[in-house]
Amino acid sequence: MKSLSMMPKSVKIEYCKKMGVILPEMRNRMKVEREIRELQRTTNILIPSGVFNKCVREVINEYTTKLFRLEKDANLALQQAAESFLVSLFQEADMMARHCKRVTILEKDMLLAMRLKSI
């Protein structure tokens, strides 16, 4: 049999699966998939609170000159809503990329998802 480095990639992957060997590119993909599954299982907030609060204050200051104070619960509700919106937007963009038989989300996928959500 040829050496492993001389085999075509598809044959090499099948051979390694049969022999129980994990290639480096497969190992990286497995790490990413494990991290995705872990993040999908969690229900905690992933956007750091300080960064989100600063962003909210900047947006409020753009639209008004008055000094606004947000309660902690209101800020938390706003942060959860923003995260939920972003997750759904990325899920739709991912569906569009997979429909085109791609794994990577491109800018056109995100723009189409935003257009369908009427943003």
Backbone bond lengths (Angstrom), bond angles and torsions (degrees), N, CA, C in turn:
res aa  C-N    CA-C-N  psi(-1)  N-CA   C-N-CA  omega(-1)  CA-C   N-CA-C  phi
1 M - - - 1.450 - - 1.528 109.23 -
2 K 1.331 116.32 146.49 1.462 121.24 178.49 1.519 110.14 -62.49
3 S 1.346 114.68 162.49 1.464 117.23 175.30 1.524 108.71 -71.37
4 L 1.309 115.70 159.46 1.466 121.51 -175.29 1.521 112.03 -61.35
5 S 1.339 116.86 -34.95 1.466 119.94 -177.33 1.524 112.23 -72.29
6 M 1.341 117.94 -20.00 1.460 121.18 -178.37 1.529 112.67 -88.72
7 M 1.318 117.06 -11.33 1.467 120.88 -177.22 1.522 110.92 -76.06
8 P 1.338 117.16 149.04 1.468 119.22 171.16 1.530 109.51 -63.28
9 K 1.315 115.69 154.51 1.463 120.27 -173.38 1.528 112.48 -58.67
10 S 1.331 117.64 -43.71 1.467 119.63 -177.82 1.527 111.29 -64.82
11 V 1.331 116.76 -39.24 1.465 120.66 178.63 1.521 109.92 -68.50
12 K 1.343 115.54 -39.90 1.465 120.59 -179.85 1.526 110.95 -61.76
13 I 1.324 116.85 -42.29 1.467 120.87 -179.50 1.522 110.15 -64.84
14 E 1.337 117.02 -45.00 1.466 120.16 179.15 1.525 111.15 -63.13
15 Y 1.329 116.30 -42.04 1.465 120.87 179.78 1.526 110.62 -62.97
16 C 1.325 115.99 -44.15 1.467 120.23 -178.97 1.524 111.33 -67.05
17 K 1.335 117.41 -36.85 1.470 120.16 176.85 1.522 110.56 -63.31
18 K 1.350 115.08 -42.23 1.454 119.91 -178.93 1.536 111.08 -66.32
19 M 1.331 116.64 -37.16 1.464 121.17 -177.83 1.530 112.21 -86.15
20 G 1.335 117.78 -9.52 1.463 120.69 179.61 1.514 113.64 82.03
21 V 1.337 117.14 20.02 1.465 122.13 179.83 1.520 108.27 -96.05
22 I 1.339 116.55 138.00 1.463 120.96 178.81 1.524 108.36 -106.26
23 L 1.329 116.35 118.82 1.459 121.64 178.49 1.525 110.15 -75.65
24 P 1.352 117.74 155.61 1.473 119.88 -179.77 1.523 113.45 -57.36
25 E 1.354 117.89 -41.02 1.469 118.90 -179.79 1.522 111.02 -67.90
26 M 1.333 116.96 -31.57 1.464 120.10 176.01 1.526 110.03 -70.86
27 R 1.334 116.79 -36.44 1.461 121.21 -179.78 1.526 110.10 -64.49
28 N 1.345 116.91 -42.36 1.464 120.38 178.69 1.524 110.80 -63.23
29 R 1.337 116.44 -42.88 1.457 120.54 179.33 1.525 110.46 -63.44
30 M 1.328 115.95 -38.94 1.463 120.17 179.63 1.527 110.88 -64.61
31 K 1.345 117.05 -38.66 1.468 120.72 178.10 1.522 110.39 -62.68
32 V 1.333 115.70 -45.60 1.466 120.20 -179.07 1.521 110.39 -63.75
33 E 1.329 117.14 -44.69 1.467 120.37 179.78 1.521 111.43 -63.90
34 R 1.333 117.41 -37.57 1.466 120.89 178.03 1.527 110.06 -64.89
35 E 1.341 116.44 -42.35 1.465 120.01 179.11 1.528 110.91 -64.66
36 I 1.330 117.21 -39.77 1.465 120.80 178.95 1.522 110.27 -63.23
37 R 1.342 116.74 -46.14 1.471 119.86 179.03 1.521 110.99 -60.84
38 E 1.341 116.69 -40.53 1.469 120.66 179.71 1.526 110.93 -64.08
39 L 1.338 116.67 -43.44 1.463 120.11 179.72 1.527 111.28 -68.14
40 Q 1.327 118.00 -32.70 1.462 120.48 178.76 1.519 111.57 -69.83
41 R 1.331 117.03 -28.61 1.468 120.87 179.41 1.527 112.10 -76.79
42 T 1.326 117.72 -27.58 1.462 119.86 -175.22 1.520 110.95 -75.65
43 T 1.320 115.10 153.03 1.465 120.27 176.74 1.524 110.94 -119.92
44 N 1.324 117.07 2.59 1.462 119.03 -179.16 1.530 110.25 -79.91
45 I 1.318 115.00 165.52 1.461 121.63 -177.12 1.526 109.20 -77.09
46 L 1.334 116.57 134.02 1.454 121.27 -175.60 1.526 112.86 -101.71
47 I 1.334 117.72 -23.17 1.466 120.59 177.25 1.523 107.49 -78.97
48 P 1.342 118.19 127.72 1.465 119.44 178.89 1.532 111.33 -60.44
49 S 1.327 115.97 135.67 1.472 121.19 -174.03 1.522 112.83 -62.14
50 G 1.327 117.18 -43.18 1.463 120.29 -177.95 1.515 112.26 -61.15
51 V 1.311 116.21 -44.61 1.468 121.20 179.87 1.526 110.24 -64.56
52 F 1.330 116.23 -43.04 1.463 120.22 -179.49 1.528 110.71 -65.37
53 N 1.339 117.47 -43.12 1.466 120.96 179.36 1.522 111.22 -60.83
54 K 1.331 116.39 -41.48 1.464 120.47 179.32 1.530 110.37 -64.13
55 C 1.309 116.60 -40.79 1.464 121.40 178.68 1.530 110.83 -63.67
56 V 1.332 116.71 -43.29 1.470 121.26 178.97 1.521 110.14 -62.35
57 R 1.341 116.46 -44.15 1.472 119.70 179.21 1.522 111.45 -61.76
58 E 1.341 117.38 -39.60 1.465 120.59 178.76 1.528 111.01 -63.70
59 V 1.322 116.89 -42.08 1.472 120.52 179.46 1.521 110.25 -65.72
60 I 1.328 117.64 -42.60 1.468 121.03 178.77 1.521 110.26 -62.28
61 N 1.328 117.43 -42.72 1.467 121.06 -179.19 1.522 112.20 -67.41
62 E 1.337 117.68 -25.96 1.464 120.50 176.49 1.522 111.61 -66.33
63 Y 1.332 116.88 -34.82 1.457 121.27 -172.62 1.520 114.28 -98.62
64 T 1.320 118.43 -12.12 1.459 119.55 -178.59 1.522 110.09 -148.79
65 T 1.331 114.70 156.51 1.465 119.28 176.46 1.522 110.86 -100.39
66 K 1.332 116.82 -9.85 1.464 120.34 179.21 1.521 110.29 -71.70
67 L 1.308 115.86 156.02 1.454 121.44 176.50 1.523 108.83 -86.84
68 F 1.312 116.29 117.94 1.461 121.40 -179.78 1.512 110.15 -106.61
69 R 1.324 114.75 143.57 1.465 120.56 173.69 1.520 107.18 -124.89
70 L 1.302 115.61 131.50 1.462 120.42 178.84 1.519 109.59 -105.37
71 E 1.319 115.58 138.00 1.454 119.05 174.67 1.525 109.28 -71.81
72 K 1.314 114.99 158.40 1.458 120.45 -178.07 1.530 111.14 -60.70
73 D 1.334 116.51 -42.21 1.466 120.44 -179.53 1.530 111.62 -66.13
74 A 1.325 116.67 -38.48 1.464 120.27 179.14 1.522 110.39 -65.88
75 N 1.325 115.35 -41.18 1.460 120.00 178.93 1.529 111.00 -65.11
76 L 1.329 116.50 -40.39 1.461 121.49 178.79 1.528 110.74 -64.87
77 A 1.327 116.95 -41.82 1.468 120.83 178.61 1.528 110.61 -63.83
78 L 1.327 115.93 -41.47 1.462 120.65 178.49 1.529 110.67 -64.14
79 Q 1.322 116.55 -40.14 1.458 121.07 179.95 1.532 111.17 -66.99
80 Q 1.318 117.33 -41.75 1.467 120.76 178.19 1.525 111.06 -64.56
81 A 1.326 116.57 -40.06 1.465 120.33 178.74 1.531 110.70 -65.58
82 A 1.331 116.23 -41.73 1.464 120.16 179.38 1.527 110.72 -63.88
83 E 1.322 116.88 -42.90 1.466 120.38 178.78 1.517 111.56 -64.74
84 S 1.310 116.55 -41.99 1.459 120.66 179.01 1.527 110.63 -62.10
85 F 1.325 116.18 -42.13 1.458 121.17 178.76 1.527 110.71 -63.16
86 L 1.334 117.01 -46.01 1.463 120.44 -179.05 1.526 111.66 -64.25
87 V 1.319 116.60 -39.99 1.467 120.22 179.13 1.521 110.19 -62.81
88 S 1.325 117.38 -45.29 1.469 119.83 -179.74 1.530 110.95 -65.74
89 L 1.333 117.36 -36.26 1.462 121.01 178.19 1.528 110.57 -64.22
90 F 1.332 116.73 -44.85 1.463 120.06 178.76 1.527 111.61 -67.70
91 Q 1.322 117.94 -34.57 1.466 120.29 177.59 1.525 110.70 -63.89
92 E 1.322 116.53 -42.54 1.462 119.91 179.08 1.520 111.17 -66.76
93 A 1.336 116.97 -40.99 1.465 120.01 177.65 1.527 110.39 -64.12
94 D 1.326 116.85 -36.82 1.466 120.95 177.81 1.524 110.73 -65.74
95 M 1.335 117.17 -40.68 1.468 120.12 177.50 1.526 110.74 -61.25
96 M 1.334 116.56 -38.61 1.457 119.85 179.90 1.520 111.22 -68.06
97 A 1.330 116.55 -39.37 1.464 119.87 177.68 1.525 110.46 -65.09
98 R 1.318 117.05 -42.84 1.473 120.32 179.70 1.531 111.09 -67.26
99 H 1.327 117.25 -32.06 1.459 120.52 176.84 1.533 110.32 -62.68
100 C 1.333 115.98 -34.21 1.470 121.41 177.63 1.524 111.67 -85.75
101 K 1.340 116.62 9.93 1.460 123.54 -179.86 1.525 111.67 61.20
102 R 1.328 115.58 40.57 1.462 122.47 174.49 1.515 108.82 -119.83
103 V 1.321 115.38 158.35 1.457 120.84 177.06 1.519 109.76 -101.43
104 T 1.316 116.73 -30.11 1.458 122.26 -175.27 1.523 110.93 -90.62
105 I 1.324 115.62 135.26 1.465 120.94 175.39 1.524 107.98 -79.49
106 L 1.311 116.34 127.22 1.458 121.33 176.62 1.524 109.70 -102.53
107 E 1.315 114.51 169.70 1.464 120.07 -179.50 1.527 111.17 -60.02
108 K 1.330 116.58 -38.12 1.469 119.45 -178.65 1.530 111.61 -65.61
109 D 1.339 117.49 -30.58 1.468 120.28 176.01 1.523 110.23 -65.99
110 M 1.327 115.44 -44.41 1.464 120.20 -179.02 1.527 110.58 -66.70
111 L 1.328 116.99 -40.53 1.467 119.81 179.14 1.526 111.43 -64.43
112 L 1.332 116.75 -39.81 1.463 120.00 178.10 1.523 111.04 -66.60
113 A 1.329 116.90 -40.72 1.470 120.21 177.91 1.527 110.36 -62.60
114 M 1.338 116.66 -40.90 1.468 120.17 178.63 1.526 110.64 -66.84
115 R 1.328 117.03 -38.20 1.461 120.40 179.14 1.526 110.76 -65.59
116 L 1.329 117.01 -40.53 1.462 120.18 179.11 1.522 111.85 -67.75
117 K 1.341 117.48 -29.57 1.463 120.93 176.46 1.533 111.37 -84.11
118 S 1.334 116.56 -1.86 1.475 123.20 -179.43 1.521 111.88 61.16
119 I 1.318 115.53 48.87 1.475 120.43 177.92 1.508 108.63 -94.43
